[in-house]
Amino acid sequence: MILSLVLSVDALKAQCWKTMSAGQYHTLGIKTDGTLWAWGMNGYGQLGNGSTQDTLFPVQVGTDNNWKAISAGAYHTLALKTDGTLWAWGYNASGQLGDSSYTQKTFPLRIGNDTTWQFISAGSQNSAAIKKDSSLWSWGGNYVGQLGIGNNQDKLVPQWVSPGKKWRMVMTRWSRTLAILNDGTLWAWGLNTDGQIGDSTTTNRNLPVKIGKDSDWKVIACGYRESMAIKTNGSLWAWGLNTNGQLGDSTYTGKLKPTRIGTQNNWKHISMGNAFSLATKTNGSLWAWGLNNNAQLGDGTLINRSFPVRIGSDTTWQTVYADLLQGFGMKTGGSIYAWGFNNKGQLGIGAQTIQFTPYTVYYYGCITGITEPYLSDAIRIHPNPAQEVIHIDNVMIQEFLNIRVMDIHGKTLRMKDQDLETIEVSGLDPGVYFILIQTRSGALLTAKWVKN
């Protein structure tokens, strides 16, 4: 007899994702319960789990449940907790962790004693953050002035940028920084070889330079040598390198200052990788353009696009995240999808294969009614309750890739990728568990069961 169990919707929602960040080869996410998870490359300890072992699927970082914000750089990571403290780990050859050393860390390390941090951005070899008083701070690599402190010397601890100015947002990537003041003006500094700063020159800057005269900037994004922003009216603007159409203006000509892309005023969120762009609109649609040599646009092809192309027909996309050659999107309700380059498992799908279209990040953790993964009639498990071994009936005859046993908090307790008709559960404590099955078509199938 198959036992039907009911888990409250509130308990299931607690497993959804709240926010995430994509680095060059590693990815991190924070769940709605405040726990921190990481996956992908870990050669420098950038996942923060105390090791240097890569992982193909999300693993929890420590046991704390008060993480608030996360930012993945090239090979290091920054994070904030709800108490306003700043934490960092991973690669540290340029002092980008901010702990007064060049020593890499494989676990989260608190930076300083302040409890007023509220916004962070991890770059390639540098870092930036804003405090509650709107002061901006930067540290790490500074060979082209990306710290914005008037010189090109690396700094091992946070440095105050333009004392007296009040900053609302900062983004640093690929050796340059964009930022918005509280008055809505746009500023930039650092590497400018292709006009990515946007000041109509190709001169590097080691101090913040005001970009134009407008004071209605709302959102910013940094790509490899290209930049993008959204204004308060929802219009989209881009500048910098454009050899792969990454600016989205239907040309391949670079721009030295912000140039409006199209005429629509419904752009909501943007992110840029290496020569490609992702965006969502206020209607929940997903869009992509630029370089597509590793399927990073998610449109099922390897064709570059010089203008925004809609990805699928869903209208539930909320935010997008891009870095290097991979993309991510979060939908309403907190599920994450990934596509593109995946050589280090940075997509978090349990494999290292390129994904041509959005694919569910491999993790049981977000069921709000019927979504992915879902409680499925495609599989049956017995006996239920079980003591030693669970048998799995493949009702719909789908080809299984692997099977996991997970607890109600989403932690993986058992995993198999062979002999997928049974799984041993004898060592588990009595309680409620889930079977999660990933099929080769990309579906995630879930069934609940009880351990006696």
C-alpha positions in Angstrom: 0.0 0.0 0.0 1.3 3.4 -0.9 1.0 6.0 1.8 0.0 9.4 0.7 1.6 12.2 2.8 0.9 15.9 3.0 3.6 18.5 3.6 2.4 22.0 4.2 2.9 24.6 1.5 4.6 26.8 3.9 7.2 24.2 4.7 7.8 23.6 1.0 8.1 27.4 0.3 10.8 27.5 2.9 13.0 25.5 0.5 12.7 28.0 -2.4 15.5 30.3 -3.5 15.6 33.9 -2.5 18.6 35.2 -4.4 21.7 33.9 -6.2 24.9 35.1 -7.9 27.0 33.7 -10.8 30.8 33.8 -10.9 33.0 32.7 -13.8 32.9 29.1 -12.9 31.0 28.9 -9.6 27.5 29.8 -8.4 25.9 30.5 -5.1 22.3 30.9 -3.8 20.5 31.8 -0.7 17.2 30.0 0.2 14.2 31.7 1.8 15.2 30.1 5.1 18.4 32.0 5.1 20.7 29.1 4.3 23.6 29.4 1.8 24.3 26.9 -1.0 27.1 26.7 -3.6 28.1 24.7 -6.6 30.6 24.5 -9.5 34.4 25.1 -9.4 36.0 25.1 -6.0 39.8 25.1 -6.8 40.4 28.2 -4.6 37.8 27.4 -2.0 35.3 29.9 -3.6 32.3 27.6 -2.6 33.1 28.2 1.1 32.5 24.6 2.2 35.9 24.1 3.6 37.3 22.1 0.7 38.7 22.6 -2.8 36.5 19.9 -4.5 34.3 20.9 -7.3 30.6 20.0 -7.0 28.0 19.5 -9.8 25.0 20.3 -7.6 24.1 22.7 -4.7 25.8 21.9 -1.4 25.1 23.8 1.8 27.7 26.2 3.1 27.9 25.7 6.9 24.7 25.7 9.0 24.0 29.4 9.5 20.5 30.6 8.4 21.0 34.3 8.5 22.6 35.0 5.1 21.1 38.0 3.3 23.1 38.7 0.1 25.7 37.0 -2.0 28.1 38.1 -4.8 30.3 35.7 -6.8 33.4 37.1 -8.4 35.8 35.4 -10.8 37.3 33.1 -8.1 36.2 34.6 -4.8 32.9 35.3 -3.0 31.4 38.0 -0.9 28.4 37.7 1.4 26.3 39.7 3.9 24.4 38.4 6.9 21.2 39.9 8.3 23.2 41.4 11.1 25.1 43.6 8.6 28.4 41.8 8.8 30.6 41.2 5.7 32.1 37.9 4.9 34.5 36.7 2.1 36.3 33.5 0.9 38.1 32.0 -2.1 41.0 33.4 -4.2 43.0 36.2 -2.6 46.1 36.8 -4.7 45.2 40.5 -5.0 43.7 41.0 -1.6 40.2 40.9 -2.9 38.9 39.3 0.3 39.8 42.4 2.3 41.3 40.6 5.3 44.8 42.2 5.2 46.3 39.1 3.6 46.9 37.4 0.3 45.9 34.0 1.6 43.0 32.2 0.1 40.2 31.0 2.3 38.0 27.9 1.9 35.3 29.0 4.4 33.5 32.2 5.1 35.7 34.7 7.0 34.3 37.8 8.6 35.9 41.0 7.3 36.3 43.7 9.9 33.9 44.5 12.8 31.4 46.7 11.0 27.7 45.7 11.2 26.5 48.3 8.7 27.2 46.7 5.3 24.2 46.6 3.0 25.3 46.1 -0.7 28.2 44.0 -2.2 29.8 43.3 -5.5 32.7 40.9 -6.2 34.7 41.5 -9.3 37.5 39.7 -11.1 40.3 40.6 -8.7 38.6 43.3 -6.6 35.6 43.9 -4.4 33.2 46.8 -3.6 30.5 47.4 -1.0 28.2 50.1 0.3 27.4 50.7 4.0 24.1 51.9 5.4 25.3 55.5 5.5 25.7 55.2 1.6 29.5 55.3 1.7 31.3 53.2 -0.9 34.3 51.0 -0.1 36.6 49.0 -2.4 39.6 46.8 -2.1 41.8 44.2 -3.9 43.3 44.4 -7.4 43.7 47.9 -8.8 46.1 47.8 -11.7 43.8 49.9 -13.9 42.2 52.0 -11.2 39.1 49.8 -10.7 39.0 50.7 -7.0 38.4 54.3 -7.8 40.7 55.7 -5.1 43.0 57.9 -7.3 45.9 55.4 -7.7 46.6 52.0 -9.2 47.9 50.2 -6.1 46.2 47.1 -4.7 44.6 47.4 -1.3 44.2 44.6 1.2 41.5 46.2 3.3 38.4 48.3 2.3 39.2 51.8 1.1 36.7 54.7 1.2 35.8 55.8 -2.3 35.0 59.5 -2.9 34.3 60.5 0.7 31.1 62.6 1.0 29.3 61.0 -1.9 26.2 59.0 -1.2 26.0 55.8 -3.2 22.9 53.6 -3.9 24.3 50.8 -6.0 27.6 49.4 -7.3 28.7 46.7 -9.8 32.3 45.7 -10.4 33.3 43.2 -13.1 36.3 42.6 -15.4 38.4 45.4 -13.9 36.0 48.3 -14.0 33.2 49.6 -11.8 29.8 51.2 -12.4 27.8 52.9 -9.6 24.7 55.0 -9.1 24.5 57.8 -6.5 21.4 58.4 -4.4 20.6 61.3 -6.8 20.3 58.9 -9.7 23.5 59.9 -11.5 25.7 57.3 -13.1 29.5 57.0 -12.4 32.2 54.7 -13.7 35.9 54.0 -13.4 38.6 51.4 -14.2 39.4 49.7 -17.5 38.1 51.6 -20.5 39.8 50.0 -23.6 36.6 49.7 -25.5 34.5 52.5 -24.1 32.9 50.4 -21.3 33.1 53.3 -18.9 30.8 55.3 -21.1 32.5 58.7 -20.9 33.1 59.0 -24.7 36.8 58.1 -24.4 38.9 54.9 -24.2 41.0 56.3 -21.3 41.3 54.2 -18.1 40.1 56.1 -15.0 41.2 55.6 -11.4 38.6 58.0 -9.9 34.8 58.0 -10.4 33.8 59.8 -13.6 30.2 61.0 -14.0 28.6 59.6 -17.1 26.4 62.2 -18.9 24.0 64.5 -17.1 21.0 62.2 -16.5 19.8 61.5 -13.0 17.3 58.8 -13.6 19.5 55.6 -13.7 18.0 52.6 -11.8 19.8 49.4 -12.7 23.4 48.7 -13.9 25.3 45.6 -15.3 28.9 45.0 -16.3 29.9 42.6 -19.0 33.4 41.7 -20.2 34.1 45.0 -22.0 30.5 46.2 -22.4 28.1 47.8 -20.0 24.3 48.2 -19.7 21.8 50.1 -17.6 18.0 50.6 -17.2 16.5 54.0 -16.4 13.6 54.6 -14.1 11.2 54.8 -17.1 12.1 51.2 -18.0 14.3 52.2 -21.1 17.4 50.1 -21.8 20.8 51.6 -22.5 24.2 50.0 -23.5 27.8 50.9 -24.4 31.2 49.5 -24.9 32.4 46.5 -27.1 29.9 45.1 -29.6 31.7 42.6 -31.8 29.2 39.9 -31.1 26.0 42.1 -30.9 26.0 42.1 -27.1 24.8 45.7 -27.0 21.5 44.6 -28.7 21.2 47.5 -31.1 21.1 45.3 -34.3 24.7 46.3 -35.1 28.2 45.2 -34.3 29.6 48.7 -33.8 30.9 49.6 -30.3 29.6 52.6 -28.4 31.6 55.1 -26.3 28.6 56.4 -24.3 25.2 55.0 -23.3 23.0 54.4 -26.3 19.3 53.6 -26.1 18.4 50.0 -27.2 15.1 50.0 -28.9 12.1 52.1 -27.9 10.4 49.9 -25.2 10.0 51.1 -21.6 9.3 47.8 -19.9 12.7 46.4 -19.1 13.0 45.2 -15.5 16.3 43.3 -14.8 19.6 42.9 -16.7 22.8 40.9 -16.4 25.8 40.5 -18.7 28.4 37.8 -19.2 31.3 37.6 -21.6 29.9 39.4 -24.7 26.3 38.4 -24.1 23.3 39.9 -22.3 20.2 38.7 -20.5 17.2 40.6 -19.4 13.6 40.3 -18.1 10.7 42.6 -18.9 7.9 43.7 -16.5 5.6 41.2 -18.2 7.8 38.3 -16.9 9.3 37.4 -20.3 13.0 36.4 -20.7 15.3 37.9 -23.4 18.9 37.4 -24.5 21.4 38.6 -27.2 25.1 38.6 -28.1 27.6 35.8 -28.2 26.1 32.3 -28.3 29.0 29.9 -28.9 28.2 27.9 -25.8 24.4 28.2 -25.8 24.6 31.0 -23.3 21.5 32.7 -24.8 19.3 29.7 -24.0 17.4 29.8 -27.3 18.4 26.3 -28.3 20.9 27.4 -30.9 24.6 28.5 -31.2 23.7 31.5 -33.3 24.8 35.0 -32.2 22.1 37.6 -31.9 22.6 41.3 -32.3 19.2 42.2 -30.9 17.0 41.0 -28.0 15.5 37.5 -28.7 12.7 36.2 -26.5 13.5 32.9 -24.8 10.5 30.6 -24.6 7.0 31.9 -23.8 7.0 31.9 -20.0 5.8 35.0 -18.2 7.1 34.1 -14.8 10.7 35.2 -15.0 11.8 37.6 -12.3 15.6 38.1 -12.4 18.5 37.0 -14.5 22.2 36.3 -13.7 25.1 35.9 -16.1 28.8 35.4 -16.0 31.4 34.2 -18.5 29.4 31.9 -20.8 26.5 30.8 -18.7 23.1 32.2 -17.7 20.6 31.8 -14.9 17.0 32.9 -14.4 14.8 32.9 -11.3 11.1 32.5 -11.7 8.2 33.6 -9.6 8.1 31.3 -6.6 11.8 30.9 -6.3 12.8 28.2 -8.8 16.2 28.6 -10.6 17.0 27.6 -14.2 20.4 27.4 -15.9 21.8 27.2 -19.4 25.0 27.5 -21.3 28.6 26.6 -20.5 29.1 24.0 -17.8 32.6 22.7 -17.7 32.9 22.9 -13.9 29.3 22.0 -13.0 28.5 25.7 -12.5 24.9 25.2 -13.8 24.2 23.0 -10.8 22.3 20.3 -12.8 24.3 17.3 -11.6 26.3 17.0 -14.9 29.0 19.0 -16.9 27.2 19.1 -20.2 26.3 22.3 -22.0 22.6 23.2 -21.8 20.9 24.8 -24.8 17.7 25.9 -23.0 16.8 26.8 -19.4 17.1 23.7 -17.2 16.1 23.3 -13.6 19.0 23.6 -11.2 19.4 20.2 -9.7 18.0 20.5 -6.2 14.8 19.6 -4.4 13.8 22.7 -2.8 10.9 24.6 -4.2 7.4 23.2 -4.4 4.6 25.7 -4.3 1.7 23.7 -5.6 2.7 22.0 -8.9 6.0 23.3 -10.1 9.5 21.9 -10.8 10.3 19.6 -9.1 6.8 18.3 -8.5 5.0 15.4 -6.7 4.7 13.1 -9.7 2.4 10.3 -10.8 5.2 9.2 -13.1 6.8 7.2 -10.3 5.6 4.9 -7.5 7.6 3.8 -4.5 7.1 0.8 -2.3 7.0 -0.2 0.4 5.9 3.0 2.0 6.6 3.2 4.9 10.0 1.6 4.3 12.8 0.2 6.5 15.6 -1.2 4.4 15.1 -0.7 0.7 12.8 1.4 -1.5 11.6 0.0 -4.9 10.9 2.5 -7.6 8.3 1.8 -10.4 8.9 3.8 -13.5 5.2 4.3 -14.4 5.7 6.6 -17.4 8.8 4.7 -18.7 11.0 7.8 -18.6 14.8 7.3 -18.8 16.2 8.1 -15.3 19.6 9.8 -15.0 20.0 9.6 -11.2 18.1 9.2 -7.9 18.4 11.0 -4.6 17.0 10.6 -1.2 16.5 14.0 0.5 15.2 15.2 3.8 12.5 17.9 4.1 15.2 20.6 4.2 16.6 19.6 0.8 19.7 17.9 2.0 20.9 15.0 -0.1 21.3 11.8 2.0 21.7 9.1 -0.7 22.4 9.2 -4.4 22.6 6.7 -7.2 23.3 6.8 -10.9 23.2 3.1 -11.6 20.7 0.3 -10.8 17.9 2.9 -10.4 15.1 0.5 -9.6 16.0 0.4 -5.9 17.8 2.5 -3.3 19.0 1.5 0.2 17.6 3.6 3.1 18.4 1.4 6.2 20.7 3.9 7.9 18.2 6.8 8.0 16.4 8.0 11.1 12.6 7.6 11.2 10.8 10.4 9.5 9.5 12.0 6.3 11.7 12.0 3.2 11.6 12.6 -0.5 12.8 10.7 -3.5 14.1 13.0 -6.2 14.6 11.6 -9.7 16.3 13.5 -12.6 15.3 12.2 -16.0 17.4 12.6 -19.2 14.8 14.9 -20.6 15.4 17.4 -17.7 12.3 16.7 -15.6 12.6 16.4 -11.9 10.2 13.8 -10.3 9.5 13.7 -6.6 7.7 11.3 -4.3 7.3 11.4 -0.5 7.8 8.5 1.8 8.2 7.5 5.4 11.1 5.8 7.1 10.0 3.5 10.0 
